[in-house]
């Protein structure tokens, strides 16, 4: 069981030595291919990897002097360690393979403000909870997305999904819901570490249509709505 210790703000995403702004619209950045999630929604403003697909130019680093660049982390503690889950995607048009090549899928050490962490992706289940029904969540149910974001592990202080958060019908009301304002999943598909059990080229990702939504995409594709939501493990 985990204890929620609050939101902690530290670190930044850097590109060519410049800290990137924390996305204020952390969702799909381009509506030219995919339909707008709902009428009136503006394009997102998440940084994009594809125009500069070179990890020597991108990294997680120290807290910026400008608070508008600082990342927010949901802090969960169990008997062994603390986890810091980024509250939103911070990079889009980045493939699962890109993240794997950099070590960010299974975990790589990063140093932020002099402290060392293991940076990786959340697990997200290897299959649909019910056959091809993304709204049912992932299977097995003990994956990190379903435990922490979808709320299968009851953790005091974390918001619960409401009925409107689960329908798959997006609106400004859903965008403004307490659960989405906390986890920022509307219009944003987060890669997970988990390969899909039934297709070698598919990887599991979560979010966009509903808080518990389970989705698949090809491991080497870069899309305007799919991206990187890092999780940090505290190293003792």
N, C-alpha and C positions, 0 to 999 in steps of 0.2 A: 504493500500500500504506500501511496505517496502523500506527502503534505505539500500544499501550495504555499509558497513563501512570498508570493507577490510578483510584481513586474520589476525587473532590474534593467536599467538602461546603461549600456556600455558598448564599446567597439564600433567599428564602421566597416563598410565595404569600400575598398579602394580600387580605383582604376587609374593607371599611369600616375601613381603617387597622390591622386586627388581623392579625398573622401566623397562618396556619392551621397546625395540627399536621401534620407529615409523616404520611401515612396508614400506620398499622401493619398494616392489613388492606386492601391496595390492590387491591380487586376489587369485583365487583357489590355494590351497596349495598342492594338490595331483592329479595327472593325471591317477592314476591306475584304477579308476572306470569311471570317465567322460572323454570324449574326450578332448584333448588339444584344447583350443579355436582357435589357429592358429599355423601353423608350425613355430618352432623356439621360441615359448614362454616358458620361464622358470617357474617352480613352484613358487607360491607366498611364502611370508615369514611372514604371519600374525600369531600372537600368537593363540594357540589352547586351548579351554576350556576343551574338553572332557578328556584329560589325567589327569586333576585335577579339576573335576566338583564340586567344593566347593567354594561358594561365599565368605567364610571367608578368602580365599586365593587370591581373585581378587578384585580390587577396583580402582576407579578413585581417584587420589590424587594430591599432590602438584607438581609443576614444578620441574623437575630433574635438577641437576647441569650440566648434559650432554645434550646438545641441540639435540642430535640424538634420545633422548627418548621423546621429547616434541611433544604434539599433536597440530594439526592445526585446527582452527575453522573458518568457514565462518560466518561473523557477519552481521546480518540483524536487522534493527530497524524499528519498527512502532511507533505509537503514545503512546503505552502502555509500551513496553518492548523491550529488545534485545534478539534475539535468536542467539545461537552459534551452528552451524551445523558442526559436524566433517567432514573433507574433504575426509575421507576414512573409510573403515571398520577397526576395531582394534582387533577383536576377531572372530575366526571362530570355526566350530564344536560346536556351542552353539545354542540351540533350542530356539524357541519363548517361550516355557514353562519355560526354564531356566531363561530367561530374565524377564518373568512375575513373577516368584517366588522371584526374587531379587528386584522387584519393578520398573525395568527399562522400562517396557512397558508403563504404564500410568504415571509414574513419582515418583521419590524418591529424597529427598534432599541429595546433596553431597556438600562437602566443599573443595574448591581448592584454595590454596594460601590465606586462610582466608576469602574467599568470598563464599557465599552460593548460590547454583543453584538448580533448579529442573531438574533432568536428566531423559529423556524419549526417546521414539522412534518417528520418524516422522510418520504422517499419510500417507497412500499410496493409498487410494481408496478401496472400498469394492467389486468391480467387474471390469470386463473388460470394457473399453470404447466402444468397439465393441465386439460382441460375440466371445469369445475364441481367440481373436486376441491380443496377448501380445504387439505387436508393436504399437497398437493404444493408449496405456497408460491406466490409471485407471479412474474409475467412482465412485463417482462424481469428476468432474475436479478440484474442489477447494481443493483437498488434498495437503498436503505440498510438497510431492515429485514432483507432476506435476507443482505446482506453482513455486517452487524454482529451482529444478534440471532440469525439462523438459522445463521450461521457459514460462509457461502459464501466469504467472504474470511478466510483463516486468519490470525488475529491472536493472537500469543503472549500468554497471560495471560487471554484471555476463555474462559469455560466453553463446552464443546461440548454440543449436544443429545444426550441419551441416547435409546435406543429407546423408553423409557416416556414421554419428553417429546414424542414425535412421534405417538403413537397416536390422540390425540383423546379418550382415556378418562381422565377426571380422577379423582384420588384424593388423599388426604393425602400419600402417597408422592411424587406428582408435585409437589404444592405445596411440599414440603420439598426437592425436588431442587436441586442446586447451580445449575443453569441458571435455574430459576425464582426462586430466592432472589436471584440476581444481577439478572435482568431483570424479574421480577414480571409475568408475562403470564397466569397462571392466573386465569380468571374476569374478565379485563380486556381489552377491545377498544380498541386505540389507533387513533385517526384518523391517517391519513397524508395527505400533500398531494395524492395522486394520484386524479384522476377515473377511473372505470371506463370502459374503451374501448367497451363495448357498450350502455351506458345513460346518457343524459344526466343523470338525476337521482341516479345512484349514485356513491358515493365508496368508495374502498378502505380497509379497516382491517385490523389485524393482531392476533393473539393470541386469548386466551380458552381455546380447546380444545387448542391445542398451540403450541409455541414458534414454529413456522413457519406457523401457520394464517393463511389468506387469507380475508377475509370482505368482504361488501358491506353498505352501509346507505344509506338515503336522506339526501341532504346536509343537509336541514333538520330531521331527527328528533333528539330528545333522549331518551337511554335511560339506564337505571340501570347498564348494564354497559359503556358506550362513552364514551370521554373523551379528555382532553388529556394527552399526554406531550410536553413541549417539548424541543427541541434548540436549543442555542446555538452560534453560530459566533463564534469569536474575531475581532474586528475590529482590525486592526493600525493 
